[in-house]
Amino acid sequence: MNYPAPIVGNWYQSRSGQLFEVVAVDDDDHTVEIQHFDGTLEEFDDDGWIALLPQDMDAPEDWTGSLDVEPEDHDDDEMTALPSWLGDGHLDRDEASGFSEMSM
């Protein structure tokens, strides 16, 4: 049976149903490093890769798996708002140090 070659950045599912991404392939050492959806890293040799019985999969829609971010911690409104240190994005000329208008 043919199994897909490990490609960095591609997602796969093991025979046990674990979702993982290939994060490194070392052709010299014949090793594959994977990162599970929960963030756990593992390294396999060629035989270990085949033993996984990997199947090509699409990347998960929920990108927070390995980032330890809870859904309630993520608010889309915050992602589009200006950082607090920027204020409203406008600079009052009176507040800018070293700014002076030239008078003629």
PyMOL CGO cylinders between C-alpha atoms (Angstrom):
from pymol import cmd
from pymol.cgo import CYLINDER

trace = [
    CYLINDER, 0.00, 0.00, 0.00, 1.28, 3.49, -0.86, 0.3, 1, 1, 1, 1, 1, 1,
    CYLINDER, 1.28, 3.49, -0.86, 1.35, 6.21, 1.77, 0.3, 1, 1, 1, 1, 1, 1,
    CYLINDER, 1.35, 6.21, 1.77, 1.81, 9.90, 1.05, 0.3, 1, 1, 1, 1, 1, 1,
    CYLINDER, 1.81, 9.90, 1.05, 5.30, 11.30, 1.30, 0.3, 1, 1, 1, 1, 1, 1,
    CYLINDER, 5.30, 11.30, 1.30, 5.72, 13.69, 4.23, 0.3, 1, 1, 1, 1, 1, 1,
    CYLINDER, 5.72, 13.69, 4.23, 5.57, 17.29, 2.99, 0.3, 1, 1, 1, 1, 1, 1,
    CYLINDER, 5.57, 17.29, 2.99, 6.32, 20.17, 5.35, 0.3, 1, 1, 1, 1, 1, 1,
    CYLINDER, 6.32, 20.17, 5.35, 3.16, 22.17, 5.99, 0.3, 1, 1, 1, 1, 1, 1,
    CYLINDER, 3.16, 22.17, 5.99, 0.78, 19.39, 4.98, 0.3, 1, 1, 1, 1, 1, 1,
    CYLINDER, 0.78, 19.39, 4.98, -1.71, 17.89, 7.41, 0.3, 1, 1, 1, 1, 1, 1,
    CYLINDER, -1.71, 17.89, 7.41, -2.30, 14.17, 7.88, 0.3, 1, 1, 1, 1, 1, 1,
    CYLINDER, -2.30, 14.17, 7.88, -4.31, 11.81, 10.02, 0.3, 1, 1, 1, 1, 1, 1,
    CYLINDER, -4.31, 11.81, 10.02, -2.78, 8.74, 11.62, 0.3, 1, 1, 1, 1, 1, 1,
    CYLINDER, -2.78, 8.74, 11.62, -4.47, 5.35, 11.75, 0.3, 1, 1, 1, 1, 1, 1,
    CYLINDER, -4.47, 5.35, 11.75, -5.50, 6.17, 15.33, 0.3, 1, 1, 1, 1, 1, 1,
    CYLINDER, -5.50, 6.17, 15.33, -7.31, 9.31, 14.14, 0.3, 1, 1, 1, 1, 1, 1,
    CYLINDER, -7.31, 9.31, 14.14, -4.74, 11.82, 15.42, 0.3, 1, 1, 1, 1, 1, 1,
    CYLINDER, -4.74, 11.82, 15.42, -4.48, 14.97, 13.30, 0.3, 1, 1, 1, 1, 1, 1,
    CYLINDER, -4.48, 14.97, 13.30, -0.96, 16.29, 12.76, 0.3, 1, 1, 1, 1, 1, 1,
    CYLINDER, -0.96, 16.29, 12.76, 1.16, 18.56, 10.57, 0.3, 1, 1, 1, 1, 1, 1,
    CYLINDER, 1.16, 18.56, 10.57, 4.59, 17.78, 9.17, 0.3, 1, 1, 1, 1, 1, 1,
    CYLINDER, 4.59, 17.78, 9.17, 6.92, 20.51, 10.44, 0.3, 1, 1, 1, 1, 1, 1,
    CYLINDER, 6.92, 20.51, 10.44, 10.30, 19.19, 9.28, 0.3, 1, 1, 1, 1, 1, 1,
    CYLINDER, 10.30, 19.19, 9.28, 11.76, 16.53, 7.00, 0.3, 1, 1, 1, 1, 1, 1,
    CYLINDER, 11.76, 16.53, 7.00, 15.45, 15.62, 7.20, 0.3, 1, 1, 1, 1, 1, 1,
    CYLINDER, 15.45, 15.62, 7.20, 16.41, 13.70, 4.07, 0.3, 1, 1, 1, 1, 1, 1,
    CYLINDER, 16.41, 13.70, 4.07, 19.94, 13.08, 5.36, 0.3, 1, 1, 1, 1, 1, 1,
    CYLINDER, 19.94, 13.08, 5.36, 18.80, 11.46, 8.63, 0.3, 1, 1, 1, 1, 1, 1,
    CYLINDER, 18.80, 11.46, 8.63, 15.60, 10.03, 7.09, 0.3, 1, 1, 1, 1, 1, 1,
    CYLINDER, 15.60, 10.03, 7.09, 13.44, 11.57, 9.82, 0.3, 1, 1, 1, 1, 1, 1,
    CYLINDER, 13.44, 11.57, 9.82, 10.10, 13.34, 9.86, 0.3, 1, 1, 1, 1, 1, 1,
    CYLINDER, 10.10, 13.34, 9.86, 9.08, 15.73, 12.62, 0.3, 1, 1, 1, 1, 1, 1,
    CYLINDER, 9.08, 15.73, 12.62, 5.38, 16.20, 13.20, 0.3, 1, 1, 1, 1, 1, 1,
    CYLINDER, 5.38, 16.20, 13.20, 3.30, 18.45, 15.42, 0.3, 1, 1, 1, 1, 1, 1,
    CYLINDER, 3.30, 18.45, 15.42, 0.01, 17.14, 16.70, 0.3, 1, 1, 1, 1, 1, 1,
    CYLINDER, 0.01, 17.14, 16.70, -3.01, 19.45, 16.80, 0.3, 1, 1, 1, 1, 1, 1,
    CYLINDER, -3.01, 19.45, 16.80, -2.48, 19.87, 20.56, 0.3, 1, 1, 1, 1, 1, 1,
    CYLINDER, -2.48, 19.87, 20.56, 1.10, 21.10, 19.99, 0.3, 1, 1, 1, 1, 1, 1,
    CYLINDER, 1.10, 21.10, 19.99, 2.97, 17.91, 20.90, 0.3, 1, 1, 1, 1, 1, 1,
    CYLINDER, 2.97, 17.91, 20.90, 6.05, 17.29, 18.74, 0.3, 1, 1, 1, 1, 1, 1,
    CYLINDER, 6.05, 17.29, 18.74, 7.27, 13.86, 17.64, 0.3, 1, 1, 1, 1, 1, 1,
    CYLINDER, 7.27, 13.86, 17.64, 10.00, 12.60, 15.36, 0.3, 1, 1, 1, 1, 1, 1,
    CYLINDER, 10.00, 12.60, 15.36, 9.84, 9.43, 13.28, 0.3, 1, 1, 1, 1, 1, 1,
    CYLINDER, 9.84, 9.43, 13.28, 12.22, 7.56, 11.04, 0.3, 1, 1, 1, 1, 1, 1,
    CYLINDER, 12.22, 7.56, 11.04, 11.02, 6.20, 7.69, 0.3, 1, 1, 1, 1, 1, 1,
    CYLINDER, 11.02, 6.20, 7.69, 9.59, 3.04, 9.25, 0.3, 1, 1, 1, 1, 1, 1,
    CYLINDER, 9.59, 3.04, 9.25, 7.82, 5.07, 11.95, 0.3, 1, 1, 1, 1, 1, 1,
    CYLINDER, 7.82, 5.07, 11.95, 6.23, 7.27, 9.27, 0.3, 1, 1, 1, 1, 1, 1,
    CYLINDER, 6.23, 7.27, 9.27, 4.89, 4.22, 7.46, 0.3, 1, 1, 1, 1, 1, 1,
    CYLINDER, 4.89, 4.22, 7.46, 3.64, 2.76, 10.76, 0.3, 1, 1, 1, 1, 1, 1,
    CYLINDER, 3.64, 2.76, 10.76, 1.46, 5.86, 11.23, 0.3, 1, 1, 1, 1, 1, 1,
    CYLINDER, 1.46, 5.86, 11.23, -0.50, 4.85, 8.12, 0.3, 1, 1, 1, 1, 1, 1,
    CYLINDER, -0.50, 4.85, 8.12, -0.84, 8.57, 7.30, 0.3, 1, 1, 1, 1, 1, 1,
    CYLINDER, -0.84, 8.57, 7.30, -3.71, 9.86, 5.19, 0.3, 1, 1, 1, 1, 1, 1,
    CYLINDER, -3.71, 9.86, 5.19, -3.73, 13.32, 3.56, 0.3, 1, 1, 1, 1, 1, 1,
    CYLINDER, -3.73, 13.32, 3.56, -6.06, 15.73, 5.34, 0.3, 1, 1, 1, 1, 1, 1,
    CYLINDER, -6.06, 15.73, 5.34, -7.08, 19.36, 5.04, 0.3, 1, 1, 1, 1, 1, 1,
    CYLINDER, -7.08, 19.36, 5.04, -5.75, 21.78, 7.63, 0.3, 1, 1, 1, 1, 1, 1,
    CYLINDER, -5.75, 21.78, 7.63, -8.19, 22.21, 10.53, 0.3, 1, 1, 1, 1, 1, 1,
    CYLINDER, -8.19, 22.21, 10.53, -10.47, 25.23, 10.48, 0.3, 1, 1, 1, 1, 1, 1,
    CYLINDER, -10.47, 25.23, 10.48, -9.80, 25.77, 14.19, 0.3, 1, 1, 1, 1, 1, 1,
    CYLINDER, -9.80, 25.77, 14.19, -6.23, 27.10, 14.19, 0.3, 1, 1, 1, 1, 1, 1,
    CYLINDER, -6.23, 27.10, 14.19, -6.06, 27.43, 17.99, 0.3, 1, 1, 1, 1, 1, 1,
    CYLINDER, -6.06, 27.43, 17.99, -5.27, 23.78, 18.75, 0.3, 1, 1, 1, 1, 1, 1,
    CYLINDER, -5.27, 23.78, 18.75, -1.59, 24.13, 19.56, 0.3, 1, 1, 1, 1, 1, 1,
    CYLINDER, -1.59, 24.13, 19.56, -1.83, 27.71, 20.80, 0.3, 1, 1, 1, 1, 1, 1,
    CYLINDER, -1.83, 27.71, 20.80, -3.69, 27.04, 24.06, 0.3, 1, 1, 1, 1, 1, 1,
    CYLINDER, -3.69, 27.04, 24.06, -6.28, 29.73, 23.29, 0.3, 1, 1, 1, 1, 1, 1,
    CYLINDER, -6.28, 29.73, 23.29, -9.81, 29.34, 24.56, 0.3, 1, 1, 1, 1, 1, 1,
    CYLINDER, -9.81, 29.34, 24.56, -12.65, 30.47, 22.23, 0.3, 1, 1, 1, 1, 1, 1,
    CYLINDER, -12.65, 30.47, 22.23, -13.84, 33.00, 24.81, 0.3, 1, 1, 1, 1, 1, 1,
    CYLINDER, -13.84, 33.00, 24.81, -10.33, 34.53, 24.83, 0.3, 1, 1, 1, 1, 1, 1,
    CYLINDER, -10.33, 34.53, 24.83, -10.60, 35.30, 21.13, 0.3, 1, 1, 1, 1, 1, 1,
    CYLINDER, -10.60, 35.30, 21.13, -12.87, 38.12, 20.04, 0.3, 1, 1, 1, 1, 1, 1,
    CYLINDER, -12.87, 38.12, 20.04, -12.96, 39.04, 16.35, 0.3, 1, 1, 1, 1, 1, 1,
    CYLINDER, -12.96, 39.04, 16.35, -13.71, 42.68, 17.23, 0.3, 1, 1, 1, 1, 1, 1,
    CYLINDER, -13.71, 42.68, 17.23, -10.40, 42.92, 19.05, 0.3, 1, 1, 1, 1, 1, 1,
    CYLINDER, -10.40, 42.92, 19.05, -8.56, 41.69, 15.98, 0.3, 1, 1, 1, 1, 1, 1,
    CYLINDER, -8.56, 41.69, 15.98, -9.77, 44.63, 13.89, 0.3, 1, 1, 1, 1, 1, 1,
    CYLINDER, -9.77, 44.63, 13.89, -9.53, 47.34, 16.56, 0.3, 1, 1, 1, 1, 1, 1,
    CYLINDER, -9.53, 47.34, 16.56, -6.52, 49.63, 16.80, 0.3, 1, 1, 1, 1, 1, 1,
    CYLINDER, -6.52, 49.63, 16.80, -4.07, 48.88, 19.60, 0.3, 1, 1, 1, 1, 1, 1,
    CYLINDER, -4.07, 48.88, 19.60, -4.78, 50.96, 22.70, 0.3, 1, 1, 1, 1, 1, 1,
    CYLINDER, -4.78, 50.96, 22.70, -1.45, 52.78, 22.43, 0.3, 1, 1, 1, 1, 1, 1,
    CYLINDER, -1.45, 52.78, 22.43, -2.55, 54.15, 19.05, 0.3, 1, 1, 1, 1, 1, 1,
    CYLINDER, -2.55, 54.15, 19.05, -5.68, 55.72, 20.47, 0.3, 1, 1, 1, 1, 1, 1,
    CYLINDER, -5.68, 55.72, 20.47, -8.07, 56.60, 17.69, 0.3, 1, 1, 1, 1, 1, 1,
    CYLINDER, -8.07, 56.60, 17.69, -5.28, 56.75, 15.13, 0.3, 1, 1, 1, 1, 1, 1,
    CYLINDER, -5.28, 56.75, 15.13, -5.19, 60.55, 14.93, 0.3, 1, 1, 1, 1, 1, 1,
    CYLINDER, -5.19, 60.55, 14.93, -2.44, 62.75, 16.24, 0.3, 1, 1, 1, 1, 1, 1,
    CYLINDER, -2.44, 62.75, 16.24, -3.22, 66.17, 17.66, 0.3, 1, 1, 1, 1, 1, 1,
    CYLINDER, -3.22, 66.17, 17.66, -0.54, 68.57, 16.46, 0.3, 1, 1, 1, 1, 1, 1,
    CYLINDER, -0.54, 68.57, 16.46, -0.47, 70.24, 19.86, 0.3, 1, 1, 1, 1, 1, 1,
    CYLINDER, -0.47, 70.24, 19.86, 0.51, 66.94, 21.44, 0.3, 1, 1, 1, 1, 1, 1,
    CYLINDER, 0.51, 66.94, 21.44, 3.33, 66.08, 19.03, 0.3, 1, 1, 1, 1, 1, 1,
    CYLINDER, 3.33, 66.08, 19.03, 6.67, 66.98, 20.51, 0.3, 1, 1, 1, 1, 1, 1,
    CYLINDER, 6.67, 66.98, 20.51, 8.90, 69.01, 18.26, 0.3, 1, 1, 1, 1, 1, 1,
    CYLINDER, 8.90, 69.01, 18.26, 6.11, 69.88, 15.86, 0.3, 1, 1, 1, 1, 1, 1,
    CYLINDER, 6.11, 69.88, 15.86, 5.67, 73.47, 14.93, 0.3, 1, 1, 1, 1, 1, 1,
    CYLINDER, 5.67, 73.47, 14.93, 3.85, 75.07, 12.09, 0.3, 1, 1, 1, 1, 1, 1,
    CYLINDER, 3.85, 75.07, 12.09, 5.81, 77.43, 9.99, 0.3, 1, 1, 1, 1, 1, 1,
    CYLINDER, 5.81, 77.43, 9.99, 4.39, 80.90, 9.93, 0.3, 1, 1, 1, 1, 1, 1,
    CYLINDER, 4.39, 80.90, 9.93, 5.10, 83.21, 7.11, 0.3, 1, 1, 1, 1, 1, 1,
]
cmd.load_cgo(trace, "trace")
